[in-house]
Amino acid sequence: METVEIRYIDAETQTSDVEKDLRDLFTELDGVTFETKMTKSFNGMQTASVKLPTKLATLVAARGKIRIGWSICP
């Protein structure tokens, strides 16, 4: 398992939103269980730490920027 960090997420976004958006973007995540943890960041933003199997973490990280809720996360 590897951890992917997704930054600059709006303060209103919840872990369920992050997981749903990831599943919508990556069909490879269907049926895969993963752990998402949100931590407060600066200026009312959050950072999500998502634990994924190594192959899927590489796939998500290779995408570069992904859209979570209303934010575009690097």
PDB file of N, H, CA, C and O in Angstrom:
ATOM      1  N   MET A   1       0.844  -1.183   0.000  1.00  0.00           N
ATOM      2  CA  MET A   1       0.000   0.000   0.000  1.00  0.00           C
ATOM      3  C   MET A   1       0.889   1.245   0.000  1.00  0.00           C
ATOM      4  O   MET A   1       1.930   1.297   0.655  1.00  0.00           O
ATOM      5  N   GLU A   2       0.442   2.234  -0.751  1.00  0.00           N
ATOM      6  H   GLU A   2      -0.404   2.192  -1.283  1.00  0.00           H
ATOM      7  CA  GLU A   2       1.137   3.513  -0.841  1.00  0.00           C
ATOM      8  C   GLU A   2       0.147   4.626  -0.503  1.00  0.00           C
ATOM      9  O   GLU A   2      -1.063   4.444  -0.633  1.00  0.00           O
ATOM     10  N   THR A   3       0.655   5.765  -0.074  1.00  0.00           N
ATOM     11  H   THR A   3       1.638   5.914   0.032  1.00  0.00           H
ATOM     12  CA  THR A   3      -0.198   6.903   0.252  1.00  0.00           C
ATOM     13  C   THR A   3      -0.033   7.991  -0.794  1.00  0.00           C
ATOM     14  O   THR A   3       1.081   8.417  -1.100  1.00  0.00           O
ATOM     15  N   VAL A   4      -1.161   8.432  -1.337  1.00  0.00           N
ATOM     16  H   VAL A   4      -2.065   8.086  -1.089  1.00  0.00           H
ATOM     17  CA  VAL A   4      -1.190   9.547  -2.280  1.00  0.00           C
ATOM     18  C   VAL A   4      -1.747  10.750  -1.532  1.00  0.00           C
ATOM     19  O   VAL A   4      -2.776  10.648  -0.864  1.00  0.00           O
ATOM     20  N   GLU A   5      -1.073  11.881  -1.641  1.00  0.00           N
ATOM     21  H   GLU A   5      -0.237  11.964  -2.183  1.00  0.00           H
ATOM     22  CA  GLU A   5      -1.508  13.103  -0.967  1.00  0.00           C
ATOM     23  C   GLU A   5      -2.188  14.014  -1.986  1.00  0.00           C
ATOM     24  O   GLU A   5      -1.625  14.327  -3.035  1.00  0.00           O
ATOM     25  N   ILE A   6      -3.394  14.427  -1.660  1.00  0.00           N
ATOM     26  H   ILE A   6      -3.852  14.173  -0.808  1.00  0.00           H
ATOM     27  CA  ILE A   6      -4.149  15.338  -2.523  1.00  0.00           C
ATOM     28  C   ILE A   6      -4.331  16.632  -1.742  1.00  0.00           C
ATOM     29  O   ILE A   6      -4.960  16.647  -0.684  1.00  0.00           O
ATOM     30  N   ARG A   7      -3.781  17.706  -2.268  1.00  0.00           N
ATOM     31  H   ARG A   7      -3.270  17.694  -3.128  1.00  0.00           H
ATOM     32  CA  ARG A   7      -3.764  18.993  -1.553  1.00  0.00           C
ATOM     33  C   ARG A   7      -4.790  19.974  -2.102  1.00  0.00           C
ATOM     34  O   ARG A   7      -5.391  19.759  -3.155  1.00  0.00           O
ATOM     35  N   TYR A   8      -4.969  21.057  -1.352  1.00  0.00           N
ATOM     36  H   TYR A   8      -4.482  21.231  -0.496  1.00  0.00           H
ATOM     37  CA  TYR A   8      -5.814  22.185  -1.753  1.00  0.00           C
ATOM     38  C   TYR A   8      -7.279  21.781  -1.962  1.00  0.00           C
ATOM     39  O   TYR A   8      -7.903  22.158  -2.954  1.00  0.00           O
ATOM     40  N   ILE A   9      -7.804  21.020  -1.026  1.00  0.00           N
ATOM     41  H   ILE A   9      -7.297  20.714  -0.220  1.00  0.00           H
ATOM     42  CA  ILE A   9      -9.204  20.605  -1.067  1.00  0.00           C
ATOM     43  C   ILE A   9     -10.004  21.564  -0.197  1.00  0.00           C
ATOM     44  O   ILE A   9      -9.582  21.902   0.909  1.00  0.00           O
ATOM     45  N   ASP A  10     -11.142  21.996  -0.686  1.00  0.00           N
ATOM     46  H   ASP A  10     -11.484  21.722  -1.584  1.00  0.00           H
ATOM     47  CA  ASP A  10     -12.021  22.911   0.021  1.00  0.00           C
ATOM     48  C   ASP A  10     -12.392  22.351   1.397  1.00  0.00           C
ATOM     49  O   ASP A  10     -12.512  21.138   1.567  1.00  0.00           O
ATOM     50  N   ALA A  11     -12.572  23.235   2.369  1.00  0.00           N
ATOM     51  H   ALA A  11     -12.475  24.221   2.231  1.00  0.00           H
ATOM     52  CA  ALA A  11     -12.871  22.839   3.747  1.00  0.00           C
ATOM     53  C   ALA A  11     -14.193  22.090   3.879  1.00  0.00           C
ATOM     54  O   ALA A  11     -14.376  21.330   4.830  1.00  0.00           O
ATOM     55  N   GLU A  12     -15.110  22.292   2.947  1.00  0.00           N
ATOM     56  H   GLU A  12     -14.961  22.909   2.175  1.00  0.00           H
ATOM     57  CA  GLU A  12     -16.419  21.638   3.010  1.00  0.00           C
ATOM     58  C   GLU A  12     -16.404  20.201   2.491  1.00  0.00           C
ATOM     59  O   GLU A  12     -17.345  19.444   2.732  1.00  0.00           O
ATOM     60  N   THR A  13     -15.357  19.830   1.792  1.00  0.00           N
ATOM     61  H   THR A  13     -14.593  20.445   1.597  1.00  0.00           H
ATOM     62  CA  THR A  13     -15.262  18.504   1.185  1.00  0.00           C
ATOM     63  C   THR A  13     -14.997  17.453   2.256  1.00  0.00           C
ATOM     64  O   THR A  13     -14.174  17.661   3.148  1.00  0.00           O
ATOM     65  N   GLN A  14     -15.696  16.324   2.166  1.00  0.00           N
ATOM     66  H   GLN A  14     -16.365  16.155   1.442  1.00  0.00           H
ATOM     67  CA  GLN A  14     -15.562  15.244   3.131  1.00  0.00           C
ATOM     68  C   GLN A  14     -14.851  14.056   2.487  1.00  0.00           C
ATOM     69  O   GLN A  14     -14.675  14.011   1.269  1.00  0.00           O
ATOM     70  N   THR A  15     -14.447  13.101   3.315  1.00  0.00           N
ATOM     71  H   THR A  15     -14.590  13.138   4.304  1.00  0.00           H
ATOM     72  CA  THR A  15     -13.747  11.923   2.793  1.00  0.00           C
ATOM     73  C   THR A  15     -14.597  11.174   1.773  1.00  0.00           C
ATOM     74  O   THR A  15     -14.072  10.658   0.787  1.00  0.00           O
ATOM     75  N   SER A  16     -15.891  11.114   2.001  1.00  0.00           N
ATOM     76  H   SER A  16     -16.317  11.533   2.803  1.00  0.00           H
ATOM     77  CA  SER A  16     -16.771  10.412   1.054  1.00  0.00           C
ATOM     78  C   SER A  16     -16.766  11.095  -0.313  1.00  0.00           C
ATOM     79  O   SER A  16     -16.881  10.423  -1.338  1.00  0.00           O
ATOM     80  N   ASP A  17     -16.633  12.419  -0.338  1.00  0.00           N
ATOM     81  H   ASP A  17     -16.539  12.965   0.494  1.00  0.00           H
ATOM     82  CA  ASP A  17     -16.553  13.153  -1.605  1.00  0.00           C
ATOM     83  C   ASP A  17     -15.265  12.811  -2.354  1.00  0.00           C
ATOM     84  O   ASP A  17     -15.274  12.621  -3.571  1.00  0.00           O
ATOM     85  N   VAL A  18     -14.171  12.736  -1.619  1.00  0.00           N
ATOM     86  H   VAL A  18     -14.164  12.890  -0.631  1.00  0.00           H
ATOM     87  CA  VAL A  18     -12.885  12.403  -2.228  1.00  0.00           C
ATOM     88  C   VAL A  18     -12.947  10.997  -2.816  1.00  0.00           C
ATOM     89  O   VAL A  18     -12.533  10.777  -3.955  1.00  0.00           O
ATOM     90  N   GLU A  19     -13.462  10.050  -2.043  1.00  0.00           N
ATOM     91  H   GLU A  19     -13.798  10.229  -1.118  1.00  0.00           H
ATOM     92  CA  GLU A  19     -13.543   8.666  -2.516  1.00  0.00           C
ATOM     93  C   GLU A  19     -14.454   8.545  -3.732  1.00  0.00           C
ATOM     94  O   GLU A  19     -14.130   7.822  -4.674  1.00  0.00           O
ATOM     95  N   LYS A  20     -15.578   9.235  -3.726  1.00  0.00           N
ATOM     96  H   LYS A  20     -15.841   9.823  -2.961  1.00  0.00           H
ATOM     97  CA  LYS A  20     -16.507   9.181  -4.854  1.00  0.00           C
ATOM     98  C   LYS A  20     -15.855   9.761  -6.112  1.00  0.00           C
ATOM     99  O   LYS A  20     -15.938   9.167  -7.187  1.00  0.00           O
ATOM    100  N   ASP A  21     -15.210  10.918  -5.977  1.00  0.00           N
ATOM    101  H   ASP A  21     -15.143  11.401  -5.104  1.00  0.00           H
ATOM    102  CA  ASP A  21     -14.580  11.550  -7.136  1.00  0.00           C
ATOM    103  C   ASP A  21     -13.440  10.696  -7.687  1.00  0.00           C
ATOM    104  O   ASP A  21     -13.261  10.614  -8.902  1.00  0.00           O
ATOM    105  N   LEU A  22     -12.673  10.064  -6.807  1.00  0.00           N
ATOM    106  H   LEU A  22     -12.819  10.131  -5.820  1.00  0.00           H
ATOM    107  CA  LEU A  22     -11.608   9.173  -7.270  1.00  0.00           C
ATOM    108  C   LEU A  22     -12.180   7.979  -8.028  1.00  0.00           C
ATOM    109  O   LEU A  22     -11.664   7.596  -9.078  1.00  0.00           O
ATOM    110  N   ARG A  23     -13.244   7.397  -7.493  1.00  0.00           N
ATOM    111  H   ARG A  23     -13.663   7.708  -6.640  1.00  0.00           H
ATOM    112  CA  ARG A  23     -13.875   6.256  -8.177  1.00  0.00           C
ATOM    113  C   ARG A  23     -14.474   6.664  -9.526  1.00  0.00           C
ATOM    114  O   ARG A  23     -14.453   5.885 -10.479  1.00  0.00           O
ATOM    115  N   ASP A  24     -15.004   7.885  -9.604  1.00  0.00           N
ATOM    116  H   ASP A  24     -15.020   8.518  -8.830  1.00  0.00           H
ATOM    117  CA  ASP A  24     -15.555   8.375 -10.879  1.00  0.00           C
ATOM    118  C   ASP A  24     -14.450   8.578 -11.916  1.00  0.00           C
ATOM    119  O   ASP A  24     -14.652   8.312 -13.101  1.00  0.00           O
ATOM    120  N   LEU A  25     -13.286   9.047 -11.473  1.00  0.00           N
ATOM    121  H   LEU A  25     -13.121   9.263 -10.510  1.00  0.00           H
ATOM    122  CA  LEU A  25     -12.179   9.319 -12.388  1.00  0.00           C
ATOM    123  C   LEU A  25     -11.414   8.061 -12.797  1.00  0.00           C
ATOM    124  O   LEU A  25     -10.921   7.967 -13.921  1.00  0.00           O
ATOM    125  N   PHE A  26     -11.317   7.105 -11.891  1.00  0.00           N
ATOM    126  H   PHE A  26     -11.718   7.182 -10.977  1.00  0.00           H
ATOM    127  CA  PHE A  26     -10.510   5.911 -12.131  1.00  0.00           C
ATOM    128  C   PHE A  26     -11.365   4.663 -11.970  1.00  0.00           C
ATOM    129  O   PHE A  26     -11.629   4.234 -10.847  1.00  0.00           O
ATOM    130  N   THR A  27     -11.796   4.082 -13.075  1.00  0.00           N
ATOM    131  H   THR A  27     -11.582   4.431 -13.987  1.00  0.00           H
ATOM    132  CA  THR A  27     -12.628   2.875 -13.022  1.00  0.00           C
ATOM    133  C   THR A  27     -11.863   1.698 -12.420  1.00  0.00           C
ATOM    134  O   THR A  27     -12.475   0.729 -11.971  1.00  0.00           O
ATOM    135  N   GLU A  28     -10.548   1.772 -12.406  1.00  0.00           N
ATOM    136  H   GLU A  28     -10.051   2.559 -12.770  1.00  0.00           H
ATOM    137  CA  GLU A  28      -9.724   0.708 -11.814  1.00  0.00           C
ATOM    138  C   GLU A  28      -9.944   0.589 -10.306  1.00  0.00           C
ATOM    139  O   GLU A  28      -9.592  -0.428  -9.709  1.00  0.00           O
ATOM    140  N   LEU A  29     -10.520   1.611  -9.693  1.00  0.00           N
ATOM    141  H   LEU A  29     -10.806   2.437 -10.178  1.00  0.00           H
ATOM    142  CA  LEU A  29     -10.766   1.594  -8.244  1.00  0.00           C
ATOM    143  C   LEU A  29     -12.058   0.878  -7.866  1.00  0.00           C
ATOM    144  O   LEU A  29     -12.343   0.706  -6.681  1.00  0.00           O
ATOM    145  N   ASP A  30     -12.845   0.459  -8.862  1.00  0.00           N
ATOM    146  H   ASP A  30     -12.613   0.599  -9.825  1.00  0.00           H
ATOM    147  CA  ASP A  30     -14.092  -0.258  -8.569  1.00  0.00           C
ATOM    148  C   ASP A  30     -13.787  -1.536  -7.792  1.00  0.00           C
ATOM    149  O   ASP A  30     -12.967  -2.348  -8.220  1.00  0.00           O
ATOM    150  N   GLY A  31     -14.435  -1.707  -6.674  1.00  0.00           N
ATOM    151  H   GLY A  31     -15.102  -1.048  -6.327  1.00  0.00           H
ATOM    152  CA  GLY A  31     -14.264  -2.898  -5.857  1.00  0.00           C
ATOM    153  C   GLY A  31     -13.037  -2.878  -4.962  1.00  0.00           C
ATOM    154  O   GLY A  31     -12.829  -3.809  -4.184  1.00  0.00           O
ATOM    155  N   VAL A  32     -12.224  -1.839  -5.055  1.00  0.00           N
ATOM    156  H   VAL A  32     -12.393  -1.083  -5.687  1.00  0.00           H
ATOM    157  CA  VAL A  32     -11.021  -1.729  -4.225  1.00  0.00           C
ATOM    158  C   VAL A  32     -11.355  -0.924  -2.973  1.00  0.00           C
ATOM    159  O   VAL A  32     -11.954   0.148  -3.056  1.00  0.00           O
ATOM    160  N   THR A  33     -10.967  -1.446  -1.825  1.00  0.00           N
ATOM    161  H   THR A  33     -10.481  -2.318  -1.758  1.00  0.00           H
ATOM    162  CA  THR A  33     -11.157  -0.677  -0.595  1.00  0.00           C
ATOM    163  C   THR A  33      -9.886   0.123  -0.330  1.00  0.00           C
ATOM    164  O   THR A  33      -8.771  -0.384  -0.458  1.00  0.00           O
ATOM    165  N   PHE A  34     -10.080   1.367   0.037  1.00  0.00           N
ATOM    166  H   PHE A  34     -10.985   1.779   0.141  1.00  0.00           H
ATOM    167  CA  PHE A  34      -8.939   2.207   0.369  1.00  0.00           C
ATOM    168  C   PHE A  34      -9.320   3.138   1.502  1.00  0.00           C
ATOM    169  O   PHE A  34     -10.498   3.370   1.772  1.00  0.00           O
ATOM    170  N   GLU A  35      -8.310   3.660   2.153  1.00  0.00           N
ATOM    171  H   GLU A  35      -7.352   3.472   1.934  1.00  0.00           H
ATOM    172  CA  GLU A  35      -8.505   4.492   3.337  1.00  0.00           C
ATOM    173  C   GLU A  35      -8.188   5.948   3.004  1.00  0.00           C
ATOM    174  O   GLU A  35      -7.145   6.249   2.425  1.00  0.00           O
ATOM    175  N   THR A  36      -9.092   6.837   3.373  1.00  0.00           N
ATOM    176  H   THR A  36      -9.940   6.592   3.844  1.00  0.00           H
ATOM    177  CA  THR A  36      -8.888   8.265   3.136  1.00  0.00           C
ATOM    178  C   THR A  36      -8.921   8.998   4.470  1.00  0.00           C
ATOM    179  O   THR A  36      -9.820   8.788   5.285  1.00  0.00           O
ATOM    180  N   LYS A  37      -7.934   9.859   4.683  1.00  0.00           N
ATOM    181  H   LYS A  37      -7.204  10.029   4.021  1.00  0.00           H
ATOM    182  CA  LYS A  37      -7.840  10.629   5.919  1.00  0.00           C
ATOM    183  C   LYS A  37      -7.677  12.101   5.540  1.00  0.00           C
ATOM    184  O   LYS A  37      -6.807  12.448   4.742  1.00  0.00           O
ATOM    185  N   MET A  38      -8.510  12.956   6.112  1.00  0.00           N
ATOM    186  H   MET A  38      -9.216  12.675   6.760  1.00  0.00           H
ATOM    187  CA  MET A  38      -8.461  14.393   5.834  1.00  0.00           C
ATOM    188  C   MET A  38      -7.786  15.118   6.994  1.00  0.00           C
ATOM    189  O   MET A  38      -8.056  14.830   8.160  1.00  0.00           O
ATOM    190  N   THR A  39      -6.900  16.066   6.661  1.00  0.00           N
ATOM    191  H   THR A  39      -6.681  16.300   5.714  1.00  0.00           H
ATOM    192  CA  THR A  39      -6.276  16.908   7.678  1.00  0.00           C
ATOM    193  C   THR A  39      -6.409  18.363   7.257  1.00  0.00           C
ATOM    194  O   THR A  39      -6.363  18.694   6.072  1.00  0.00           O
ATOM    195  N   LYS A  40      -6.574  19.212   8.245  1.00  0.00           N
ATOM    196  H   LYS A  40      -6.612  18.942   9.207  1.00  0.00           H
ATOM    197  CA  LYS A  40      -6.696  20.640   7.959  1.00  0.00           C
ATOM    198  C   LYS A  40      -5.348  21.172   7.485  1.00  0.00           C
ATOM    199  O   LYS A  40      -4.288  20.790   7.981  1.00  0.00           O
ATOM    200  N   SER A  41      -5.431  22.059   6.516  1.00  0.00           N
ATOM    201  H   SER A  41      -6.292  22.370   6.113  1.00  0.00           H
ATOM    202  CA  SER A  41      -4.230  22.671   5.964  1.00  0.00           C
ATOM    203  C   SER A  41      -4.298  24.160   6.268  1.00  0.00           C
ATOM    204  O   SER A  41      -4.849  24.544   7.300  1.00  0.00           O
ATOM    205  N   PHE A  42      -3.773  24.984   5.429  1.00  0.00           N
ATOM    206  H   PHE A  42      -3.326  24.672   4.590  1.00  0.00           H
ATOM    207  CA  PHE A  42      -3.767  26.425   5.646  1.00  0.00           C
ATOM    208  C   PHE A  42      -4.923  27.086   4.899  1.00  0.00           C
ATOM    209  O   PHE A  42      -5.463  26.523   3.947  1.00  0.00           O
ATOM    210  N   ASN A  43      -5.292  28.276   5.337  1.00  0.00           N
ATOM    211  H   ASN A  43      -4.853  28.734   6.110  1.00  0.00           H
ATOM    212  CA  ASN A  43      -6.250  29.112   4.612  1.00  0.00           C
ATOM    213  C   ASN A  43      -7.588  28.424   4.357  1.00  0.00           C
ATOM    214  O   ASN A  43      -8.202  28.642   3.312  1.00  0.00           O
ATOM    215  N   GLY A  44      -8.047  27.596   5.294  1.00  0.00           N
ATOM    216  H   GLY A  44      -7.548  27.418   6.142  1.00  0.00           H
ATOM    217  CA  GLY A  44      -9.333  26.940   5.154  1.00  0.00           C
ATOM    218  C   GLY A  44      -9.347  25.771   4.186  1.00  0.00           C
ATOM    219  O   GLY A  44     -10.418  25.319   3.781  1.00  0.00           O
ATOM    220  N   MET A  45      -8.195  25.282   3.815  1.00  0.00           N
ATOM    221  H   MET A  45      -7.325  25.649   4.145  1.00  0.00           H
ATOM    222  CA  MET A  45      -8.107  24.151   2.890  1.00  0.00           C
ATOM    223  C   MET A  45      -7.812  22.875   3.670  1.00  0.00           C
ATOM    224  O   MET A  45      -7.537  22.912   4.869  1.00  0.00           O
ATOM    225  N   GLN A  46      -7.873  21.738   2.961  1.00  0.00           N
ATOM    226  H   GLN A  46      -8.096  21.708   1.987  1.00  0.00           H
ATOM    227  CA  GLN A  46      -7.584  20.436   3.551  1.00  0.00           C
ATOM    228  C   GLN A  46      -6.640  19.660   2.650  1.00  0.00           C
ATOM    229  O   GLN A  46      -6.464  19.982   1.475  1.00  0.00           O
ATOM    230  N   THR A  47      -6.040  18.632   3.228  1.00  0.00           N
ATOM    231  H   THR A  47      -6.183  18.370   4.183  1.00  0.00           H
ATOM    232  CA  THR A  47      -5.220  17.696   2.480  1.00  0.00           C
ATOM    233  C   THR A  47      -5.777  16.301   2.745  1.00  0.00           C
ATOM    234  O   THR A  47      -6.049  15.944   3.890  1.00  0.00           O
ATOM    235  N   ALA A  48      -5.945  15.516   1.682  1.00  0.00           N
ATOM    236  H   ALA A  48      -5.723  15.807   0.751  1.00  0.00           H
ATOM    237  CA  ALA A  48      -6.412  14.140   1.818  1.00  0.00           C
ATOM    238  C   ALA A  48      -5.223  13.206   1.634  1.00  0.00           C
ATOM    239  O   ALA A  48      -4.454  13.352   0.684  1.00  0.00           O
ATOM    240  N   SER A  49      -5.076  12.261   2.530  1.00  0.00           N
ATOM    241  H   SER A  49      -5.701  12.143   3.302  1.00  0.00           H
ATOM    242  CA  SER A  49      -4.087  11.196   2.397  1.00  0.00           C
ATOM    243  C   SER A  49      -4.866   9.925   2.083  1.00  0.00           C
ATOM    244  O   SER A  49      -5.679   9.466   2.885  1.00  0.00           O
ATOM    245  N   VAL A  50      -4.605   9.363   0.904  1.00  0.00           N
ATOM    246  H   VAL A  50      -3.945   9.736   0.252  1.00  0.00           H
ATOM    247  CA  VAL A  50      -5.363   8.212   0.435  1.00  0.00           C
ATOM    248  C   VAL A  50      -4.417   7.023   0.305  1.00  0.00           C
ATOM    249  O   VAL A  50      -3.458   7.072  -0.466  1.00  0.00           O
ATOM    250  N   LYS A  51      -4.686   5.947   1.066  1.00  0.00           N
ATOM    251  H   LYS A  51      -5.464   5.907   1.692  1.00  0.00           H
ATOM    252  CA  LYS A  51      -3.872   4.728   0.989  1.00  0.00           C
ATOM    253  C   LYS A  51      -4.478   3.818  -0.070  1.00  0.00           C
ATOM    254  O   LYS A  51      -5.641   3.422   0.009  1.00  0.00           O
ATOM    255  N   LEU A  52      -3.646   3.497  -1.074  1.00  0.00           N
ATOM    256  H   LEU A  52      -2.701   3.819  -1.139  1.00  0.00           H
ATOM    257  CA  LEU A  52      -4.072   2.667  -2.199  1.00  0.00           C
ATOM    258  C   LEU A  52      -3.042   1.574  -2.450  1.00  0.00           C
ATOM    259  O   LEU A  52      -1.887   1.706  -2.046  1.00  0.00           O
ATOM    260  N   PRO A  53      -3.457   0.480  -3.124  1.00  0.00           N
ATOM    261  CA  PRO A  53      -2.463  -0.489  -3.578  1.00  0.00           C
ATOM    262  C   PRO A  53      -1.453   0.213  -4.494  1.00  0.00           C
ATOM    263  O   PRO A  53      -1.803   1.165  -5.192  1.00  0.00           O
ATOM    264  N   THR A  54      -0.220  -0.250  -4.491  1.00  0.00           N
ATOM    265  H   THR A  54       0.065  -1.023  -3.924  1.00  0.00           H
ATOM    266  CA  THR A  54       0.879   0.426  -5.180  1.00  0.00           C
ATOM    267  C   THR A  54       0.572   0.736  -6.639  1.00  0.00           C
ATOM    268  O   THR A  54       0.813   1.858  -7.083  1.00  0.00           O
ATOM    269  N   LYS A  55       0.046  -0.225  -7.400  1.00  0.00           N
ATOM    270  H   LYS A  55      -0.150  -1.137  -7.040  1.00  0.00           H
ATOM    271  CA  LYS A  55      -0.246   0.007  -8.824  1.00  0.00           C
ATOM    272  C   LYS A  55      -1.252   1.140  -9.013  1.00  0.00           C
ATOM    273  O   LYS A  55      -1.095   1.975  -9.904  1.00  0.00           O
ATOM    274  N   LEU A  56      -2.275   1.164  -8.179  1.00  0.00           N
ATOM    275  H   LEU A  56      -2.402   0.485  -7.455  1.00  0.00           H
ATOM    276  CA  LEU A  56      -3.307   2.190  -8.300  1.00  0.00           C
ATOM    277  C   LEU A  56      -2.807   3.544  -7.819  1.00  0.00           C
ATOM    278  O   LEU A  56      -3.180   4.576  -8.376  1.00  0.00           O
ATOM    279  N   ALA A  57      -1.968   3.550  -6.791  1.00  0.00           N
ATOM    280  H   ALA A  57      -1.665   2.712  -6.339  1.00  0.00           H
ATOM    281  CA  ALA A  57      -1.385   4.809  -6.320  1.00  0.00           C
ATOM    282  C   ALA A  57      -0.531   5.432  -7.418  1.00  0.00           C
ATOM    283  O   ALA A  57      -0.558   6.647  -7.612  1.00  0.00           O
ATOM    284  N   THR A  58       0.225   4.606  -8.136  1.00  0.00           N
ATOM    285  H   THR A  58       0.246   3.619  -7.978  1.00  0.00           H
ATOM    286  CA  THR A  58       1.050   5.089  -9.245  1.00  0.00           C
ATOM    287  C   THR A  58       0.175   5.669 -10.344  1.00  0.00           C
ATOM    288  O   THR A  58       0.506   6.703 -10.924  1.00  0.00           O
ATOM    289  N   LEU A  59      -0.934   5.010 -10.632  1.00  0.00           N
ATOM    290  H   LEU A  59      -1.202   4.170 -10.161  1.00  0.00           H
ATOM    291  CA  LEU A  59      -1.869   5.480 -11.655  1.00  0.00           C
ATOM    292  C   LEU A  59      -2.464   6.837 -11.281  1.00  0.00           C
ATOM    293  O   LEU A  59      -2.532   7.739 -12.116  1.00  0.00           O
ATOM    294  N   VAL A  60      -2.887   6.979 -10.042  1.00  0.00           N
ATOM    295  H   VAL A  60      -2.832   6.246  -9.364  1.00  0.00           H
ATOM    296  CA  VAL A  60      -3.478   8.241  -9.578  1.00  0.00           C
ATOM    297  C   VAL A  60      -2.429   9.357  -9.590  1.00  0.00           C
ATOM    298  O   VAL A  60      -2.704  10.466 -10.046  1.00  0.00           O
ATOM    299  N   ALA A  61      -1.238   9.063  -9.092  1.00  0.00           N
ATOM    300  H   ALA A  61      -1.015   8.161  -8.721  1.00  0.00           H
ATOM    301  CA  ALA A  61      -0.176  10.077  -9.038  1.00  0.00           C
ATOM    302  C   ALA A  61       0.264  10.506 -10.435  1.00  0.00           C
ATOM    303  O   ALA A  61       0.608  11.668 -10.647  1.00  0.00           O
ATOM    304  N   ALA A  62       0.256   9.582 -11.378  1.00  0.00           N
ATOM    305  H   ALA A  62      -0.023   8.637 -11.206  1.00  0.00           H
ATOM    306  CA  ALA A  62       0.679   9.900 -12.743  1.00  0.00           C
ATOM    307  C   ALA A  62      -0.279  10.870 -13.425  1.00  0.00           C
ATOM    308  O   ALA A  62       0.104  11.562 -14.368  1.00  0.00           O
ATOM    309  N   ARG A  63      -1.495  10.922 -12.961  1.00  0.00           N
ATOM    310  H   ARG A  63      -1.806  10.360 -12.194  1.00  0.00           H
ATOM    311  CA  ARG A  63      -2.504  11.807 -13.553  1.00  0.00           C
ATOM    312  C   ARG A  63      -2.128  13.275 -13.360  1.00  0.00           C
ATOM    313  O   ARG A  63      -2.516  14.124 -14.162  1.00  0.00           O
ATOM    314  N   GLY A  64      -1.377  13.577 -12.306  1.00  0.00           N
ATOM    315  H   GLY A  64      -1.062  12.887 -11.654  1.00  0.00           H
ATOM    316  CA  GLY A  64      -0.971  14.967 -12.053  1.00  0.00           C
ATOM    317  C   GLY A  64      -2.037  15.701 -11.276  1.00  0.00           C
ATOM    318  O   GLY A  64      -2.075  15.616 -10.049  1.00  0.00           O
ATOM    319  N   LYS A  65      -2.910  16.424 -11.968  1.00  0.00           N
ATOM    320  H   LYS A  65      -2.879  16.494 -12.965  1.00  0.00           H
ATOM    321  CA  LYS A  65      -3.989  17.166 -11.312  1.00  0.00           C
ATOM    322  C   LYS A  65      -5.295  16.413 -11.489  1.00  0.00           C
ATOM    323  O   LYS A  65      -5.600  15.884 -12.558  1.00  0.00           O
ATOM    324  N   ILE A  66      -6.060  16.384 -10.395  1.00  0.00           N
ATOM    325  H   ILE A  66      -5.812  16.814  -9.526  1.00  0.00           H
ATOM    326  CA  ILE A  66      -7.386  15.774 -10.441  1.00  0.00           C
ATOM    327  C   ILE A  66      -8.373  16.724  -9.799  1.00  0.00           C
ATOM    328  O   ILE A  66      -8.009  17.541  -8.954  1.00  0.00           O
ATOM    329  N   ARG A  67      -9.607  16.613 -10.201  1.00  0.00           N
ATOM    330  H   ARG A  67      -9.903  15.949 -10.888  1.00  0.00           H
ATOM    331  CA  ARG A  67     -10.643  17.493  -9.671  1.00  0.00           C
ATOM    332  C   ARG A  67     -11.400  16.791  -8.561  1.00  0.00           C
ATOM    333  O   ARG A  67     -11.995  15.732  -8.764  1.00  0.00           O
ATOM    334  N   ILE A  68     -11.367  17.406  -7.368  1.00  0.00           N
ATOM    335  H   ILE A  68     -10.884  18.266  -7.203  1.00  0.00           H
ATOM    336  CA  ILE A  68     -12.106  16.893  -6.200  1.00  0.00           C
ATOM    337  C   ILE A  68     -13.065  18.003  -5.799  1.00  0.00           C
ATOM    338  O   ILE A  68     -12.635  19.097  -5.433  1.00  0.00           O
ATOM    339  N   GLY A  69     -14.331  17.733  -5.866  1.00  0.00           N
ATOM    340  H   GLY A  69     -14.680  16.844  -6.164  1.00  0.00           H
ATOM    341  CA  GLY A  69     -15.313  18.770  -5.524  1.00  0.00           C
ATOM    342  C   GLY A  69     -15.129  19.988  -6.417  1.00  0.00           C
ATOM    343  O   GLY A  69     -15.174  19.885  -7.642  1.00  0.00           O
ATOM    344  N   TRP A  70     -14.924  21.137  -5.795  1.00  0.00           N
ATOM    345  H   TRP A  70     -14.887  21.221  -4.799  1.00  0.00           H
ATOM    346  CA  TRP A  70     -14.760  22.379  -6.543  1.00  0.00           C
ATOM    347  C   TRP A  70     -13.312  22.775  -6.727  1.00  0.00           C
ATOM    348  O   TRP A  70     -13.024  23.779  -7.379  1.00  0.00           O
ATOM    349  N   SER A  71     -12.386  21.999  -6.161  1.00  0.00           N
ATOM    350  H   SER A  71     -12.619  21.183  -5.632  1.00  0.00           H
ATOM    351  CA  SER A  71     -10.963  22.343  -6.208  1.00  0.00           C
ATOM    352  C   SER A  71     -10.249  21.549  -7.297  1.00  0.00           C
ATOM    353  O   SER A  71     -10.675  20.453  -7.664  1.00  0.00           O
ATOM    354  N   ILE A  72      -9.165  22.112  -7.805  1.00  0.00           N
ATOM    355  H   ILE A  72      -8.820  23.002  -7.507  1.00  0.00           H
ATOM    356  CA  ILE A  72      -8.263  21.357  -8.670  1.00  0.00           C
ATOM    357  C   ILE A  72      -7.018  21.106  -7.857  1.00  0.00           C
ATOM    358  O   ILE A  72      -6.329  22.045  -7.459  1.00  0.00           O
ATOM    359  N   CYS A  73      -6.726  19.841  -7.609  1.00  0.00           N
ATOM    360  H   CYS A  73      -7.286  19.079  -7.932  1.00  0.00           H
ATOM    361  CA  CYS A  73      -5.655  19.469  -6.691  1.00  0.00           C
ATOM    362  C   CYS A  73      -4.409  19.017  -7.448  1.00  0.00           C
ATOM    363  O   CYS A  73      -4.500  18.174  -8.340  1.00  0.00           O
ATOM    364  N   PRO A  74      -3.248  19.569  -7.100  1.00  0.00           N
ATOM    365  CA  PRO A  74      -2.019  19.102  -7.755  1.00  0.00           C
ATOM    366  C   PRO A  74      -1.566  17.775  -7.197  1.00  0.00           C
ATOM    367  O   PRO A  74      -0.548  17.237  -7.633  1.00  0.00           O
TER     368      PRO A  74
END
